[in-house]
Amino acid sequence: MASNCSIDFDPYELLDLKPECTDMQIVKAFRKAALKWHPDKNPSRKQT
């Protein structure tokens, strides 16, 4: 079932990048964020 809910967010802002960045910069920033927020890497941030 589709939802009409839209969430406004800027992926560049989320990854702390400028829109002019390269593909490799996006990949690097994504991987860095994934490690930062991954539950296996961050036991103190487990869901309750």
Secondary structure, DSSP 4 states (H G I P E B T S, - for coil): ----------HHHHTT--TT--HHHHHHHHHHHHHHH-TTT-GGG---
